[in-house]
Amino acid sequence: MADGDEQVRVRPAVVDDNAALLAIDNTEWTQGSGFPSVIEQERTTYFTIDTPPGDHLVAEYRGEVVGYVRLKPKTPLREGAHVFGIFGLVVSRRARRLGVASALLEAAAREARARGGRKLSLHVLGSNPAALRLYERNGFVTEGHFREEFLIDGEYVDDITVTRWLK
C-alpha cells in the first residue's frame, strides 16, 4: 500500500457512523461516478432497513471515517450463498491514494471468506477506468461485459461485472 497505510484501519460499521457515511456519500458520489437518478435523491440518513450497519465495513484514517464498503450476499437464494457482492465502495477524496480502497477490498474479501464465501463480485461502470484498474490490482477479473447497459447523461455506458475468487 501507499505511504501511511499503517494508519488505515478497517472495522465493522456501527450506528454512530451514520453521519460520517452520509457526508461521504453526499460529497463523493458525483454525476460522473454513479447514477444521477440515485444521487439526486435527498437523504437525511445513511443507514436504512435495506442498508444496515451490519452490511458495511468502514475505513478510518488517522481516526477519521474516510470510506466504506457495502458487502452482502449477492442473492438471497441459499444456492448462491457462497457468492458475496460489493454494493458500494467509496473513499473520500482527501484519503485517496493512501491504500484505503485496497484495505477495504481486502477486508471485504476476508469477511466474505469468514462467512463461507468463495466468490466476491461487483458491478462497475465502463466509464470508470480508475475503478477498473483498482479492482484489477486487487485480484478481480472481468466476468461479464454488458455493452450500453445504461444511458447516463445522454451517453450509453457499459456495465462490467468483475469477480475475485476467494481462496
C-alpha positions in Angstrom: 0.0 0.0 0.0 0.9 3.6 -0.2 2.7 5.6 2.5 0.5 6.0 5.5 -1.2 2.6 5.2 -0.3 1.7 8.8 -2.8 4.4 9.7 -5.6 2.8 7.8 -8.0 0.8 10.0 -11.0 -1.1 8.7 -13.7 -2.1 11.1 -17.4 -3.1 11.1 -19.7 -0.2 10.9 -21.8 1.0 13.8 -24.9 3.1 14.0 -22.7 6.1 15.2 -21.1 6.1 11.7 -24.3 7.3 10.1 -23.5 11.0 9.8 -19.9 10.4 8.6 -21.1 7.9 5.9 -23.9 10.2 4.8 -21.4 13.1 4.4 -19.1 10.9 2.4 -21.9 9.8 0.1 -23.1 13.4 -0.3 -19.7 14.7 -1.3 -18.1 11.8 -3.2 -20.8 10.4 -5.4 -20.9 12.7 -8.4 -22.7 12.7 -11.7 -19.7 11.1 -13.2 -19.2 8.3 -10.7 -22.7 6.9 -10.4 -26.3 7.0 -11.4 -27.7 10.6 -11.4 -31.2 9.2 -10.5 -29.9 7.8 -7.3 -27.5 10.7 -6.5 -30.3 13.3 -6.9 -32.4 11.7 -4.1 -32.3 13.8 -0.9 -31.3 11.7 2.1 -31.3 12.5 5.7 -29.8 9.2 6.9 -27.3 6.8 5.6 -28.4 3.5 7.2 -31.8 2.1 6.3 -33.6 -1.2 6.6 -32.0 -2.2 3.3 -28.6 -0.9 4.1 -28.0 -1.6 7.8 -24.6 -1.2 9.6 -24.1 -4.9 9.5 -23.6 -4.8 5.7 -20.8 -2.3 6.0 -17.1 -2.1 6.7 -15.7 1.3 7.5 -12.2 2.7 6.9 -10.6 5.1 9.2 -7.5 7.1 8.5 -5.9 8.8 11.5 -9.1 8.2 13.5 -11.4 9.8 10.9 -14.0 7.8 8.9 -12.9 8.2 5.3 -14.7 5.4 3.4 -16.8 2.3 3.4 -17.6 -0.9 1.5 -21.1 -2.4 1.5 -20.9 -6.2 1.5 -23.7 -8.7 1.5 -24.8 -11.9 -0.2 -25.3 -11.3 -3.9 -28.6 -13.1 -3.9 -31.0 -14.1 -1.1 -31.1 -17.7 -2.5 -29.3 -20.3 -0.5 -28.0 -21.8 -3.7 -25.9 -18.6 -4.2 -24.9 -18.2 -0.5 -21.2 -18.7 -1.5 -21.2 -15.5 -3.6 -20.9 -12.1 -1.9 -21.4 -8.8 -3.7 -19.9 -5.4 -3.1 -22.8 -2.9 -3.4 -20.8 0.2 -2.9 -17.2 1.3 -2.3 -16.4 4.9 -1.6 -13.3 6.7 -0.3 -13.3 10.5 0.4 -11.1 12.5 -1.9 -8.7 13.6 0.9 -7.9 10.0 1.7 -7.4 8.7 -1.8 -4.0 7.1 -2.9 -3.3 6.1 0.7 -4.4 2.4 0.3 -7.8 2.9 1.8 -9.8 1.3 -1.1 -7.4 -1.6 -1.3 -7.7 -2.1 2.5 -11.5 -2.1 2.2 -11.4 -4.6 -0.6 -9.1 -6.9 1.3 -11.2 -6.6 4.4 -14.3 -7.4 2.4 -12.6 -10.5 1.0 -11.7 -11.7 4.5 -15.2 -11.0 5.8 -16.8 -12.8 2.8 -14.5 -15.8 3.3 -15.3 -15.9 7.0 -19.0 -16.1 6.1 -18.4 -19.0 3.8 -17.9 -17.1 0.6 -16.0 -18.4 -2.3 -16.5 -15.6 -4.7 -16.7 -11.8 -4.4 -18.4 -9.9 -7.2 -19.3 -6.3 -8.1 -20.5 -4.1 -11.0 -18.5 -1.1 -12.2 -19.4 1.3 -14.9 -17.2 1.1 -18.1 -16.8 4.9 -17.8 -14.8 4.5 -14.6 -11.3 3.2 -15.8 -9.7 4.2 -12.5 -12.1 1.8 -10.6 -11.4 -0.9 -13.1 -7.7 -0.6 -12.6 -8.2 -0.6 -8.8 -10.2 -3.9 -8.9 -7.7 -5.5 -11.3 -4.8 -4.6 -8.9 -6.8 -6.2 -6.1 -7.2 -9.6 -7.9 -10.6 -9.0 -9.7 -11.1 -10.3 -13.3 -13.8 -9.3 -15.7 -16.5 -11.9 -15.7 -19.2 -10.1 -17.7 -19.4 -7.1 -20.0 -22.8 -5.7 -20.8 -22.5 -3.1 -23.6 -24.5 0.1 -23.4 -26.4 -1.2 -20.4 -27.2 2.3 -19.0 -28.0 5.7 -20.5 -26.3 8.3 -18.3 -26.3 12.0 -19.2 -27.1 11.2 -22.8 -24.2 8.7 -23.1 -24.5 4.9 -23.2 -22.3 3.3 -20.6 -21.2 -0.3 -20.3 -21.8 -2.3 -17.1 -18.9 -4.6 -16.2 -19.0 -7.4 -13.7 -15.7 -8.2 -12.0 -15.1 -11.1 -9.7 -12.4 -12.2 -7.2 -12.2 -15.8 -6.3 -11.6 -16.3 -2.5 -9.1 -19.0 -1.7 
